[in-house]
Amino acid sequence: MMSQAVPAPRPKKLRIVLVDDEKYMLQLLETYLREWFDDLDLLPFQNGDTAWQALAQIVPDLLITDWRHPGLDGGELLRKLAEQPVRPPVLMITAYDNDCVQEFAGSRLTINFLQKPFGVAQFWNAINSLVGPCDHPPIIPKSLK
């Protein structure tokens, strides 16, 4: 985890851009997010080029991206975001260690890092640290926390 920002009050409608080329991972994360938030505008993408086309037009409340995917990869997306006047917080989800995001330590990006594989509790905590509490927290047995 690179920085611990206190999330601003969550807007009524939360907009999240989600990028992962693994179809089932994308569907799983999308399912969790739709369960946790009532009013959600979720924009899922399987490649960085189409994700950037959306990011160039809108500023989401959160970008969730994998490091490796077709088109612009996670690092290239972060470099482009760092140049923007308004930058959403980022949750980087990857099988790689957090060395991949170290070059952004001095940038004005807020980046949290979540290494695959991860559990529901870790994903939920990462989301809450970036956008504030969700509407419907998951019920996670104590043995899995």
C-alpha positions in Angstrom: 0.0 0.0 0.0 1.5 3.3 -1.1 -0.5 6.0 0.6 -3.3 6.1 3.1 -5.6 8.9 2.1 -8.8 9.6 4.1 -11.6 9.2 1.5 -13.7 12.2 0.8 -17.4 11.8 1.5 -18.8 9.4 -1.1 -20.9 10.9 -3.9 -24.5 9.7 -4.1 -23.7 7.8 -7.3 -20.3 6.1 -7.2 -18.6 5.8 -10.5 -15.9 3.0 -10.8 -13.8 2.1 -13.8 -12.7 -1.6 -13.5 -9.9 -3.0 -15.8 -8.9 -6.7 -15.8 -8.4 -8.9 -18.8 -9.4 -12.0 -16.9 -13.1 -12.4 -17.7 -14.0 -14.3 -14.5 -12.0 -11.9 -12.3 -13.7 -9.0 -13.9 -17.1 -10.6 -13.3 -16.3 -11.5 -9.7 -15.2 -8.0 -8.8 -18.2 -6.5 -10.6 -20.5 -8.8 -8.6 -19.0 -7.8 -5.3 -19.2 -4.1 -6.1 -22.8 -4.3 -7.3 -23.7 -6.1 -4.0 -21.9 -3.6 -1.8 -23.1 -0.3 -3.4 -26.7 0.8 -4.0 -26.1 3.5 -6.6 -23.2 2.4 -8.7 -22.1 3.4 -12.2 -19.6 0.6 -13.0 -17.6 0.7 -16.2 -15.8 -2.7 -16.8 -13.1 -3.1 -19.4 -10.9 -5.9 -20.5 -8.2 -3.8 -22.1 -6.4 -0.6 -21.2 -7.0 1.2 -24.5 -10.8 1.2 -24.1 -10.5 2.0 -20.4 -8.3 5.0 -21.3 -10.9 6.2 -23.8 -13.4 6.3 -21.0 -11.0 7.8 -18.5 -10.2 10.6 -21.0 -13.9 11.6 -21.0 -14.8 11.1 -17.3 -13.2 11.2 -13.9 -14.4 8.2 -11.9 -14.4 8.1 -8.1 -12.1 5.1 -8.3 -10.0 3.2 -10.8 -9.5 -0.5 -10.2 -6.9 -2.0 -12.5 -4.7 -5.0 -13.0 -1.1 -4.5 -13.9 -1.0 -6.6 -17.0 -3.7 -6.5 -19.7 -4.0 -5.8 -23.4 -3.5 -2.3 -24.7 -2.2 0.2 -22.2 -1.1 -1.8 -19.2 -1.6 -0.7 -15.6 1.7 1.3 -15.5 0.8 3.1 -18.7 -2.6 4.0 -17.3 -1.0 5.3 -14.1 1.5 7.4 -16.1 -1.3 9.0 -18.1 -3.4 9.6 -15.0 -0.5 11.3 -13.2 -0.5 13.9 -16.0 -4.2 14.7 -15.6 -5.3 17.7 -13.5 -7.9 15.6 -11.6 -6.9 12.1 -10.7 -9.1 9.4 -9.2 -7.7 7.1 -6.5 -6.4 3.8 -7.8 -6.6 0.2 -6.5 -3.9 -1.8 -8.3 -4.7 -5.5 -8.2 -2.0 -7.8 -9.5 -0.1 -11.0 -9.0 3.1 -9.0 -9.0 4.5 -7.5 -5.8 4.1 -3.8 -5.1 7.5 -3.0 -6.7 5.5 -2.4 -9.9 4.0 0.7 -8.5 7.1 2.1 -6.7 7.9 4.5 -9.5 4.6 6.3 -8.7 5.6 7.0 -5.0 6.4 10.6 -5.7 3.5 11.2 -8.1 0.3 12.9 -7.1 -1.6 9.6 -7.4 -3.3 7.9 -4.5 -2.6 4.2 -5.1 -3.5 1.2 -2.9 -2.1 -2.1 -3.8 -3.8 -5.5 -3.5 -1.8 -8.6 -4.4 -3.5 -11.6 -6.0 -4.7 -13.9 -4.7 -6.7 -12.0 -2.1 -9.9 -12.6 -0.1 -13.2 -10.8 0.0 -12.2 -9.0 3.3 -9.0 -7.6 1.8 -10.9 -6.4 -1.3 -13.6 -4.8 0.8 -11.1 -3.1 3.1 -9.2 -1.7 0.1 -12.4 -0.3 -1.5 -13.5 1.3 1.7 -10.1 2.9 2.3 -10.4 4.6 -1.1 -14.1 5.6 -1.4 -15.6 5.3 2.1 -17.9 2.8 3.5 -20.1 0.7 1.3 -23.8 0.5 1.6 -24.0 -3.3 2.3 -20.8 -4.7 3.9 -20.2 -8.4 3.3 -20.7 -10.8 6.0 -17.3 -12.4 6.5 -16.8 -15.1 9.1 -14.2 -14.2 11.8 -12.1 -17.2 10.8 -11.6 -15.5 7.4 -10.8 -12.0 8.5 
